């Protein structure tokens, strides 16, 4: 089993920082699920090719977590957490980040 480095974008950090402690635990669990199985999310097509989105429940509401797999000489086997939020405007905001 290889160890994957977890990198976060400022956008993801800003959203995660606003969560309550118990909600952060749920997000941490989702990130651990992604680290254990990077293919758990659905790979996007078109403008968002290379981006995966993992869906999970947070306070009975579906939340989307966007991430990208990165493998280069600087950070082999890294997962970059891009964005976190509800479905409303999620993909439009994600396209703006790319």
VOTORMAR-623256 format. One record per atom (N, C-alpha, C): atom name; x, y, z. Coordinates in nm, 3 decimals, always signed. Each point is the difference from the previous one (the first is absolute). Layout:
BEGIN
<r atome="CA" X="X" Y="Y" Z="Z"/>
...
***
This chain:
BEGIN
<r atome="N" X="+0.085" Y="-0.118" Z="+0.000"/>
<r atome="CA" X="-0.085" Y="+0.118" Z="+0.000"/>
<r atome="C" X="+0.089" Y="+0.124" Z="+0.000"/>
<r atome="N" X="-0.022" Y="+0.087" Z="-0.095"/>
<r atome="CA" X="+0.079" Y="+0.122" Z="-0.007"/>
<r atome="C" X="-0.066" Y="+0.111" Z="+0.079"/>
<r atome="N" X="+0.083" Y="+0.085" Z="+0.054"/>
<r atome="CA" X="-0.050" Y="+0.114" Z="+0.077"/>
<r atome="C" X="-0.014" Y="+0.118" Z="-0.095"/>
<r atome="N" X="-0.117" Y="+0.060" Z="-0.001"/>
<r atome="CA" X="-0.026" Y="+0.114" Z="-0.086"/>
<r atome="C" X="+0.005" Y="+0.129" Z="+0.080"/>
<r atome="N" X="+0.066" Y="+0.098" Z="-0.055"/>
<r atome="CA" X="+0.005" Y="+0.131" Z="+0.065"/>
<r atome="C" X="-0.130" Y="+0.074" Z="-0.032"/>
<r atome="N" X="-0.056" Y="+0.068" Z="+0.099"/>
<r atome="CA" X="-0.123" Y="+0.077" Z="-0.018"/>
<r atome="C" X="+0.036" Y="+0.148" Z="-0.007"/>
<r atome="N" X="-0.031" Y="+0.064" Z="-0.112"/>
<r atome="CA" X="+0.023" Y="+0.142" Z="-0.017"/>
<r atome="C" X="-0.135" Y="+0.070" Z="-0.008"/>
<r atome="N" X="-0.009" Y="+0.122" Z="+0.050"/>
<r atome="CA" X="-0.127" Y="+0.073" Z="-0.003"/>
<r atome="C" X="+0.019" Y="+0.135" Z="-0.069"/>
<r atome="N" X="-0.104" Y="+0.042" Z="-0.069"/>
<r atome="CA" X="+0.002" Y="+0.132" Z="-0.063"/>
<r atome="C" X="-0.056" Y="+0.102" Z="+0.099"/>
<r atome="N" X="+0.031" Y="+0.127" Z="-0.018"/>
<r atome="CA" X="-0.057" Y="+0.103" Z="+0.089"/>
<r atome="C" X="-0.153" Y="-0.001" Z="+0.000"/>
<r atome="N" X="-0.061" Y="-0.030" Z="-0.113"/>
<r atome="CA" X="-0.147" Y="-0.004" Z="-0.009"/>
<r atome="C" X="-0.056" Y="-0.109" Z="+0.091"/>
<r atome="N" X="+0.060" Y="-0.118" Z="-0.005"/>
<r atome="CA" X="-0.045" Y="-0.110" Z="+0.086"/>
<r atome="C" X="+0.021" Y="+0.036" Z="+0.147"/>
<r atome="N" X="+0.116" Y="+0.055" Z="+0.032"/>
<r atome="CA" X="+0.033" Y="+0.035" Z="+0.139"/>
<r atome="C" X="-0.097" Y="+0.104" Z="+0.055"/>
<r atome="N" X="-0.035" Y="+0.097" Z="-0.083"/>
<r atome="CA" X="-0.092" Y="+0.107" Z="+0.043"/>
<r atome="C" X="-0.137" Y="-0.058" Z="+0.035"/>
<r atome="N" X="-0.048" Y="-0.094" Z="-0.081"/>
<r atome="CA" X="-0.129" Y="-0.062" Z="+0.025"/>
<r atome="C" X="+0.006" Y="-0.091" Z="+0.122"/>
<r atome="N" X="+0.104" Y="-0.080" Z="+0.010"/>
<r atome="CA" X="+0.013" Y="-0.095" Z="+0.111"/>
<r atome="C" X="+0.015" Y="+0.072" Z="+0.134"/>
<r atome="N" X="+0.064" Y="+0.114" Z="-0.002"/>
<r atome="CA" X="+0.023" Y="+0.077" Z="+0.122"/>
<r atome="C" X="-0.131" Y="+0.047" Z="+0.064"/>
<r atome="N" X="-0.102" Y="+0.021" Z="-0.082"/>
<r atome="CA" X="-0.129" Y="+0.051" Z="+0.049"/>
<r atome="C" X="-0.088" Y="-0.108" Z="+0.062"/>
<r atome="N" X="+0.039" Y="-0.126" Z="-0.012"/>
<r atome="CA" X="-0.082" Y="-0.111" Z="+0.051"/>
<r atome="C" X="+0.013" Y="-0.016" Z="+0.151"/>
<r atome="N" X="-0.103" Y="-0.057" Z="+0.061"/>
<r atome="CA" X="+0.005" Y="-0.033" Z="+0.142"/>
<r atome="C" X="+0.091" Y="-0.121" Z="+0.019"/>
<r atome="N" X="+0.045" Y="-0.022" Z="+0.122"/>
<r atome="CA" X="+0.094" Y="-0.109" Z="+0.029"/>
<r atome="C" X="-0.053" Y="-0.136" Z="-0.042"/>
<r atome="N" X="-0.127" Y="-0.030" Z="+0.031"/>
<r atome="CA" X="-0.054" Y="-0.132" Z="-0.037"/>
<r atome="C" X="-0.014" Y="-0.014" Z="-0.151"/>
<r atome="N" X="-0.025" Y="+0.111" Z="-0.069"/>
<r atome="CA" X="-0.007" Y="-0.004" Z="-0.146"/>
<r atome="C" X="+0.139" Y="-0.021" Z="-0.060"/>
<r atome="N" X="+0.102" Y="+0.059" Z="+0.063"/>
<r atome="CA" X="+0.138" Y="-0.020" Z="-0.046"/>
<r atome="C" X="+0.039" Y="-0.147" Z="+0.012"/>
<r atome="N" X="-0.050" Y="-0.067" Z="+0.104"/>
<r atome="CA" X="+0.028" Y="-0.143" Z="+0.017"/>
<r atome="C" X="-0.057" Y="-0.080" Z="-0.116"/>
<r atome="N" X="-0.120" Y="+0.036" Z="-0.045"/>
<r atome="CA" X="-0.064" Y="-0.069" Z="-0.112"/>
<r atome="C" X="+0.081" Y="+0.023" Z="-0.128"/>
<r atome="N" X="+0.047" Y="+0.124" Z="-0.021"/>
<r atome="CA" X="+0.081" Y="+0.031" Z="-0.117"/>
<r atome="C" X="+0.133" Y="-0.075" Z="+0.008"/>
<r atome="N" X="+0.061" Y="-0.005" Z="+0.119"/>
<r atome="CA" X="+0.125" Y="-0.074" Z="+0.017"/>
<r atome="C" X="-0.019" Y="-0.147" Z="-0.035"/>
<r atome="N" X="-0.114" Y="-0.056" Z="+0.039"/>
<r atome="CA" X="-0.029" Y="-0.140" Z="-0.032"/>
<r atome="C" X="-0.012" Y="-0.018" Z="-0.152"/>
<r atome="N" X="-0.063" Y="+0.096" Z="-0.067"/>
<r atome="CA" X="-0.013" Y="-0.007" Z="-0.146"/>
<r atome="C" X="+0.137" Y="+0.010" Z="-0.068"/>
<r atome="N" X="+0.087" Y="+0.086" Z="+0.053"/>
<r atome="CA" X="+0.135" Y="+0.013" Z="-0.055"/>
<r atome="C" X="+0.078" Y="-0.130" Z="+0.021"/>
<r atome="N" X="-0.017" Y="-0.063" Z="+0.115"/>
<r atome="CA" X="+0.067" Y="-0.129" Z="+0.025"/>
<r atome="C" X="-0.052" Y="-0.107" Z="-0.094"/>
<r atome="N" X="-0.130" Y="+0.002" Z="-0.030"/>
<r atome="CA" X="-0.057" Y="-0.094" Z="-0.097"/>
<r atome="C" X="+0.063" Y="+0.020" Z="-0.138"/>
<r atome="N" X="+0.019" Y="+0.126" Z="-0.038"/>
<r atome="CA" X="+0.062" Y="+0.031" Z="-0.129"/>
<r atome="C" X="+0.145" Y="-0.045" Z="-0.001"/>
<r atome="N" X="+0.073" Y="+0.023" Z="+0.110"/>
<r atome="CA" X="+0.140" Y="-0.041" Z="+0.008"/>
<r atome="C" X="+0.012" Y="-0.152" Z="-0.009"/>
<r atome="N" X="-0.094" Y="-0.072" Z="+0.060"/>
<r atome="CA" X="+0.003" Y="-0.146" Z="-0.003"/>
<r atome="C" X="-0.034" Y="-0.053" Z="-0.138"/>
<r atome="N" X="-0.089" Y="+0.068" Z="-0.071"/>
<r atome="CA" X="-0.043" Y="-0.043" Z="-0.133"/>
<r atome="C" X="-0.024" Y="+0.123" Z="-0.088"/>
<r atome="N" X="+0.105" Y="+0.050" Z="-0.067"/>
<r atome="CA" X="-0.014" Y="+0.122" Z="-0.080"/>
<r atome="C" X="-0.105" Y="-0.008" Z="-0.112"/>
<r atome="N" X="-0.037" Y="-0.120" Z="-0.040"/>
<r atome="CA" X="-0.099" Y="-0.015" Z="-0.107"/>
<r atome="C" X="-0.143" Y="+0.002" Z="+0.053"/>
<r atome="N" X="-0.019" Y="+0.032" Z="+0.128"/>
<r atome="CA" X="-0.133" Y="+0.000" Z="+0.062"/>
<r atome="C" X="-0.091" Y="+0.106" Z="-0.062"/>
<r atome="N" X="+0.059" Y="+0.110" Z="-0.044"/>
<r atome="CA" X="-0.080" Y="+0.108" Z="-0.058"/>
<r atome="C" X="-0.030" Y="-0.023" Z="-0.146"/>
<r atome="N" X="-0.094" Y="+0.075" Z="-0.051"/>
<r atome="CA" X="-0.038" Y="-0.009" Z="-0.141"/>
<r atome="C" X="+0.089" Y="+0.094" Z="-0.080"/>
<r atome="N" X="+0.065" Y="-0.053" Z="-0.103"/>
<r atome="CA" X="+0.086" Y="+0.084" Z="-0.083"/>
<r atome="C" X="-0.086" Y="+0.084" Z="-0.094"/>
<r atome="N" X="+0.029" Y="+0.127" Z="-0.006"/>
<r atome="CA" X="-0.077" Y="+0.092" Z="-0.082"/>
<r atome="C" X="+0.053" Y="+0.002" Z="-0.143"/>
<r atome="N" X="-0.084" Y="+0.048" Z="-0.091"/>
<r atome="CA" X="+0.035" Y="+0.006" Z="-0.142"/>
<r atome="C" X="-0.006" Y="+0.144" Z="-0.047"/>
<r atome="N" X="+0.041" Y="+0.022" Z="-0.123"/>
<r atome="CA" X="-0.009" Y="+0.133" Z="-0.060"/>
<r atome="C" X="+0.098" Y="+0.099" Z="+0.060"/>
<r atome="N" X="-0.051" Y="+0.114" Z="+0.044"/>
<r atome="CA" X="+0.085" Y="+0.106" Z="+0.056"/>
<r atome="C" X="+0.070" Y="-0.043" Z="+0.128"/>
<r atome="N" X="-0.058" Y="-0.095" Z="+0.070"/>
<r atome="CA" X="+0.054" Y="-0.042" Z="+0.130"/>
<r atome="C" X="+0.071" Y="-0.134" Z="-0.007"/>
<r atome="N" X="+0.053" Y="-0.035" Z="-0.116"/>
<r atome="CA" X="+0.069" Y="-0.128" Z="-0.014"/>
<r atome="C" X="+0.119" Y="-0.004" Z="+0.097"/>
<r atome="N" X="+0.018" Y="-0.112" Z="+0.066"/>
<r atome="CA" X="+0.107" Y="-0.015" Z="+0.098"/>
<r atome="C" X="-0.044" Y="+0.033" Z="+0.142"/>
<r atome="N" X="-0.121" Y="+0.049" Z="+0.015"/>
<r atome="CA" X="-0.054" Y="+0.033" Z="+0.132"/>
<r atome="C" X="-0.096" Y="-0.111" Z="+0.043"/>
<r atome="N" X="+0.011" Y="-0.041" Z="+0.125"/>
<r atome="CA" X="-0.090" Y="-0.100" Z="+0.056"/>
<r atome="C" X="-0.089" Y="+0.068" Z="+0.103"/>
<r atome="N" X="-0.123" Y="-0.048" Z="+0.014"/>
<r atome="CA" X="-0.092" Y="+0.055" Z="+0.100"/>
<r atome="C" X="-0.054" Y="-0.114" Z="+0.084"/>
<r atome="N" X="+0.022" Y="+0.011" Z="+0.131"/>
<r atome="CA" X="-0.049" Y="-0.098" Z="+0.097"/>
<r atome="C" X="-0.121" Y="+0.061" Z="+0.071"/>
<r atome="N" X="-0.110" Y="-0.075" Z="+0.003"/>
<r atome="CA" X="-0.123" Y="+0.047" Z="+0.065"/>
<r atome="C" X="-0.015" Y="-0.070" Z="+0.134"/>
<r atome="N" X="-0.040" Y="+0.076" Z="+0.102"/>
<r atome="CA" X="-0.027" Y="-0.058" Z="+0.132"/>
<r atome="C" X="-0.101" Y="+0.088" Z="+0.072"/>
<r atome="N" X="-0.053" Y="-0.053" Z="+0.109"/>
<r atome="CA" X="-0.103" Y="+0.071" Z="+0.077"/>
<r atome="C" X="+0.064" Y="+0.076" Z="+0.117"/>
<r atome="N" X="-0.047" Y="+0.121" Z="+0.020"/>
<r atome="CA" X="+0.043" Y="+0.084" Z="+0.112"/>
<r atome="C" X="-0.126" Y="+0.067" Z="+0.054"/>
<r atome="N" X="-0.040" Y="-0.036" Z="+0.121"/>
<r atome="CA" X="-0.124" Y="+0.052" Z="+0.059"/>
<r atome="C" X="-0.121" Y="-0.026" Z="-0.091"/>
<r atome="N" X="-0.010" Y="-0.121" Z="-0.050"/>
<r atome="CA" X="-0.110" Y="-0.046" Z="-0.085"/>
<r atome="C" X="-0.008" Y="+0.074" Z="-0.134"/>
<r atome="N" X="+0.106" Y="+0.068" Z="-0.038"/>
<r atome="CA" X="+0.005" Y="+0.070" Z="-0.128"/>
<r atome="C" X="+0.118" Y="-0.054" Z="-0.080"/>
<r atome="N" X="-0.022" Y="-0.017" Z="-0.130"/>
<r atome="CA" X="+0.108" Y="-0.051" Z="-0.085"/>
<r atome="C" X="+0.104" Y="+0.110" Z="-0.022"/>
<r atome="N" X="+0.126" Y="-0.038" Z="+0.018"/>
<r atome="CA" X="+0.112" Y="+0.092" Z="-0.017"/>
<r atome="C" X="+0.093" Y="-0.059" Z="-0.104"/>
<r atome="N" X="+0.059" Y="+0.085" Z="-0.082"/>
<r atome="CA" X="+0.093" Y="-0.045" Z="-0.102"/>
<r atome="C" X="+0.140" Y="+0.047" Z="+0.034"/>
<r atome="N" X="+0.097" Y="-0.089" Z="-0.018"/>
<r atome="CA" X="+0.140" Y="+0.032" Z="+0.024"/>
<r atome="C" X="+0.074" Y="-0.028" Z="-0.130"/>
<r atome="N" X="+0.057" Y="+0.104" Z="-0.059"/>
<r atome="CA" X="+0.074" Y="-0.014" Z="-0.126"/>
<r atome="C" X="+0.148" Y="-0.015" Z="+0.030"/>
<r atome="N" X="+0.063" Y="-0.092" Z="-0.072"/>
<r atome="CA" X="+0.143" Y="-0.022" Z="+0.017"/>
<r atome="C" X="+0.063" Y="-0.041" Z="-0.131"/>
<r atome="N" X="+0.130" Y="+0.011" Z="-0.005"/>
<r atome="CA" X="+0.078" Y="-0.035" Z="-0.119"/>
<r atome="C" X="+0.116" Y="-0.087" Z="+0.045"/>
<r atome="N" X="+0.033" Y="-0.099" Z="-0.079"/>
<r atome="CA" X="+0.116" Y="-0.083" Z="+0.030"/>
<r atome="C" X="+0.120" Y="+0.062" Z="-0.069"/>
<r atome="N" X="+0.108" Y="+0.010" Z="+0.075"/>
<r atome="CA" X="+0.120" Y="+0.064" Z="-0.053"/>
<r atome="C" X="+0.115" Y="-0.098" Z="+0.014"/>
<r atome="N" X="+0.070" Y="-0.022" Z="-0.108"/>
<r atome="CA" X="+0.120" Y="-0.082" Z="+0.010"/>
<r atome="C" X="+0.106" Y="+0.061" Z="-0.090"/>
<r atome="N" X="+0.094" Y="+0.062" Z="+0.064"/>
<r atome="CA" X="+0.114" Y="+0.054" Z="-0.072"/>
<r atome="C" X="+0.123" Y="-0.014" Z="+0.089"/>
<r atome="N" X="+0.113" Y="+0.050" Z="-0.046"/>
<r atome="CA" X="+0.124" Y="-0.021" Z="+0.076"/>
<r atome="C" X="+0.002" Y="+0.076" Z="+0.132"/>
<r atome="N" X="-0.081" Y="+0.104" Z="+0.014"/>
<r atome="CA" X="+0.000" Y="+0.079" Z="+0.123"/>
<r atome="C" X="-0.087" Y="-0.062" Z="+0.109"/>
<r atome="N" X="-0.113" Y="-0.057" Z="-0.037"/>
<r atome="CA" X="-0.092" Y="-0.059" Z="+0.098"/>
<r atome="C" X="-0.060" Y="-0.128" Z="-0.056"/>
<r atome="N" X="+0.080" Y="-0.106" Z="-0.006"/>
<r atome="CA" X="-0.055" Y="-0.124" Z="-0.057"/>
<r atome="C" X="-0.112" Y="-0.055" Z="+0.086"/>
<r atome="N" X="-0.109" Y="-0.033" Z="-0.064"/>
<r atome="CA" X="-0.111" Y="-0.059" Z="+0.072"/>
<r atome="C" X="-0.071" Y="+0.095" Z="+0.093"/>
<r atome="N" X="-0.025" Y="+0.122" Z="-0.044"/>
<r atome="CA" X="-0.069" Y="+0.097" Z="+0.084"/>
<r atome="C" X="-0.145" Y="+0.015" Z="-0.043"/>
<r atome="N" X="-0.085" Y="+0.032" Z="+0.096"/>
<r atome="CA" X="-0.140" Y="+0.033" Z="-0.025"/>
<r atome="C" X="-0.017" Y="+0.147" Z="+0.033"/>
<r atome="N" X="-0.049" Y="+0.077" Z="-0.097"/>
<r atome="CA" X="-0.022" Y="+0.143" Z="+0.020"/>
<r atome="C" X="-0.149" Y="+0.023" Z="+0.021"/>
<r atome="N" X="-0.037" Y="+0.046" Z="+0.119"/>
<r atome="CA" X="-0.140" Y="+0.029" Z="+0.032"/>
<r atome="C" X="-0.033" Y="+0.138" Z="-0.054"/>
<r atome="N" X="-0.093" Y="+0.006" Z="-0.094"/>
<r atome="CA" X="-0.030" Y="+0.125" Z="-0.071"/>
<r atome="C" X="-0.113" Y="+0.081" Z="+0.062"/>
<r atome="N" X="-0.112" Y="-0.066" Z="+0.028"/>
<r atome="CA" X="-0.118" Y="+0.074" Z="+0.043"/>
<r atome="C" X="-0.093" Y="-0.088" Z="+0.081"/>
<r atome="N" X="-0.083" Y="+0.064" Z="+0.081"/>
<r atome="CA" X="-0.095" Y="-0.069" Z="+0.086"/>
<r atome="C" X="-0.126" Y="+0.084" Z="+0.005"/>
<r atome="N" X="-0.116" Y="-0.064" Z="-0.017"/>
<r atome="CA" X="-0.124" Y="+0.076" Z="+0.008"/>
<r atome="C" X="-0.121" Y="-0.077" Z="-0.048"/>
<r atome="N" X="-0.115" Y="+0.066" Z="+0.004"/>
<r atome="CA" X="-0.123" Y="-0.060" Z="-0.048"/>
<r atome="C" X="-0.002" Y="+0.009" Z="-0.153"/>
<r atome="N" X="-0.098" Y="-0.065" Z="-0.061"/>
<r atome="CA" X="-0.006" Y="-0.007" Z="-0.146"/>
<r atome="C" X="-0.024" Y="+0.136" Z="-0.065"/>
<r atome="N" X="-0.066" Y="+0.091" Z="+0.071"/>
<r atome="CA" X="-0.035" Y="+0.131" Z="-0.056"/>
<r atome="C" X="+0.126" Y="+0.076" Z="-0.040"/>
<r atome="N" X="+0.014" Y="+0.029" Z="-0.127"/>
<r atome="CA" X="+0.113" Y="+0.075" Z="-0.058"/>
<r atome="C" X="+0.135" Y="-0.070" Z="+0.019"/>
<r atome="N" X="+0.001" Y="-0.124" Z="+0.045"/>
<r atome="CA" X="+0.126" Y="-0.070" Z="+0.029"/>
<r atome="C" X="+0.086" Y="-0.013" Z="-0.126"/>
<r atome="N" X="-0.060" Y="-0.049" Z="-0.108"/>
<r atome="CA" X="+0.076" Y="-0.025" Z="-0.121"/>
<r atome="C" X="+0.041" Y="+0.130" Z="-0.070"/>
<r atome="N" X="-0.084" Y="+0.102" Z="+0.005"/>
<r atome="CA" X="+0.035" Y="+0.130" Z="-0.059"/>
<r atome="C" X="+0.119" Y="+0.060" Z="+0.075"/>
<r atome="N" X="-0.003" Y="-0.008" Z="+0.133"/>
<r atome="CA" X="+0.112" Y="+0.051" Z="+0.080"/>
<r atome="C" X="+0.126" Y="-0.081" Z="-0.025"/>
<r atome="N" X="-0.016" Y="-0.129" Z="-0.017"/>
<r atome="CA" X="+0.114" Y="-0.088" Z="-0.024"/>
<r atome="C" X="+0.065" Y="+0.031" Z="-0.135"/>
<r atome="N" X="-0.080" Y="+0.028" Z="-0.100"/>
<r atome="CA" X="+0.054" Y="+0.036" Z="-0.131"/>
<r atome="C" X="+0.079" Y="+0.130" Z="+0.009"/>
<r atome="N" X="-0.048" Y="+0.093" Z="+0.082"/>
<r atome="CA" X="+0.069" Y="+0.127" Z="+0.018"/>
<r atome="C" X="+0.138" Y="-0.020" Z="+0.065"/>
<r atome="N" X="+0.011" Y="-0.100" Z="+0.087"/>
<r atome="CA" X="+0.127" Y="-0.028" Z="+0.067"/>
<r atome="C" X="+0.105" Y="-0.054" Z="-0.096"/>
<r atome="N" X="-0.046" Y="-0.077" Z="-0.098"/>
<r atome="CA" X="+0.093" Y="-0.065" Z="-0.093"/>
<r atome="C" X="+0.053" Y="+0.103" Z="-0.092"/>
***
